């Protein structure tokens, strides 16, 4: 029961610390325009304008090697 004298104040201080960090984030504008950032990510494209990306084209380079290794691992018969 004596441990409560330690745990209750520690939990109160932890709660106040979390609320302080949350208040700081609100004042700093961390939660402003969350949806706009997501839209920017979806709208951004590395492809040249008018380029058509072929979904049937396989991966190249290191990605192809990793893909082949993964597919071999999946198709291995259980022993």
MIFI-67325 format. One record per residue (C-alpha): residue number from 1; residue in three letters; x, y, z. Coordinates in steps of 0.25 Angstrom, whole numbers, plus 5000, padded with zeros to 4 digits. Example, Ala and Ser with C-alpha at 12.3 -4.5 7.8 and 13.67 -1.06 7.14 Angstrom:
<rs>
R   n res east north   up
R   1 Ala 5049  4982 5031
R   2 Ser 5055  4996 5029
</rs>
This chain:
<rs>
R   n res east north   up
R   1 Unk 5000  5000 5000
R   2 Unk 5012  5009 5002
R   3 Unk 5015  5008 4988
R   4 Unk 5003  5017 4985
R   5 Unk 5010  5029 4991
R   6 Unk 5021  5028 4980
R   7 Unk 5012  5023 4968
R   8 Unk 5001  5033 4969
R   9 Unk 5010  5046 4969
R  10 Unk 5018  5040 4958
R  11 Unk 5006  5037 4949
R  12 Unk 5001  5051 4952
R  13 Unk 5014  5057 4948
R  14 Unk 5015  5048 4935
R  15 Unk 5000  5052 4932
R  16 Unk 5004  5067 4933
R  17 Unk 5017  5065 4925
R  18 Unk 5009  5058 4914
R  19 Unk 4998  5070 4914
R  20 Unk 5010  5080 4913
R  21 Unk 5016  5073 4901
R  22 Unk 5002  5073 4895
R  23 Unk 4999  5087 4898
R  24 Unk 5013  5091 4892
R  25 Unk 5010  5083 4879
R  26 Unk 4996  5090 4878
R  27 Unk 5003  5104 4879
R  28 Unk 5014  5101 4870
R  29 Unk 5004  5097 4859
R  30 Unk 5007  5082 4858
R  31 Unk 4993  5079 4856
R  32 Unk 4989  5089 4845
R  33 Unk 4985  5085 4832
R  34 Unk 4988  5070 4834
R  35 Unk 4979  5066 4822
R  36 Unk 4986  5076 4812
R  37 Unk 4999  5069 4815
R  38 Unk 4993  5056 4811
R  39 Unk 4987  5061 4799
R  40 Unk 5001  5067 4795
R  41 Unk 5007  5053 4796
R  42 Unk 4997  5047 4788
R  43 Unk 4997  5058 4777
R  44 Unk 5013  5058 4776
R  45 Unk 5018  5049 4765
R  46 Unk 5032  5046 4761
R  47 Unk 5028  5041 4747
R  48 Unk 5029  5051 4735
R  49 Unk 5016  5057 4731
R  50 Unk 5008  5048 4721
R  51 Unk 5017  5036 4725
R  52 Unk 5009  5023 4726
R  53 Unk 5014  5013 4737
R  54 Unk 5012  4999 4732
R  55 Unk 5007  4991 4744
R  56 Unk 5011  4978 4737
R  57 Unk 5026  4982 4737
R  58 Unk 5034  4974 4747
R  59 Unk 5044  4980 4757
R  60 Unk 5058  4983 4752
R  61 Unk 5071  4983 4759
R  62 Unk 5072  4980 4774
R  63 Unk 5057  4979 4775
R  64 Unk 5056  4968 4765
R  65 Unk 5067  4960 4773
R  66 Unk 5059  4962 4786
R  67 Unk 5046  4958 4779
R  68 Unk 5052  4945 4773
R  69 Unk 5058  4942 4787
R  70 Unk 5044  4944 4794
R  71 Unk 5036  4936 4783
R  72 Unk 5046  4924 4784
R  73 Unk 5044  4925 4800
R  74 Unk 5029  4925 4798
R  75 Unk 5029  4913 4789
R  76 Unk 5038  4904 4797
R  77 Unk 5032  4891 4801
R  78 Unk 5030  4889 4816
R  79 Unk 5040  4879 4822
</rs>
